[in-house]
Amino acid sequence: MATKADAFDVGDYVVYPKHGVGRVIELQKQEIAGMQLELYVLRFEKERMTLRVPMNKVESIGMRKLSSDKTLREALDTLKGKPKVKRTMWSRRAQEYEAKINSGDLVSIAEVTRDLFRADDQPEQSYSERQIFEAASSRLARELAAMEKTDEPTALQKILAILNEHAPKYYESAETA
């Protein structure tokens, strides 16, 4: 994902796969265990968390710049697609969903959001389904917000509008089948 040419500057938004969108607030040099390390200091506002990432580990952890416009369009188109719900045990599906969310891949996160979305007139979700849906939709909304220079609630409304517009046709065809 990230390459050596991908240097991040102070103020850049970046995606850290396990935590989502953060902002580079500082570049630091620190001596840790007798080694001189160059670090990116990332701030994740939603979690109120600061993270220090060694510059030489950026590639191996998958830290990257915000997605391209093409990838964003692909993710938003994914939301319009037919939900794919496997008939496997929930624990296995939950693990797969978590892995997709933590991959940091925007299209995979959109797939989880689409697959776990329930319209207001749909059957109620379990607590764990709702938790994973909220994690995925929040992660997607934060990257969308950073790319469109808006806030997370506005981005989330856009995502839910797409889901509410496209999901009902799939549920209607499932009921008539």
Disulfide bonds with the S-S distance in Angstrom:
none
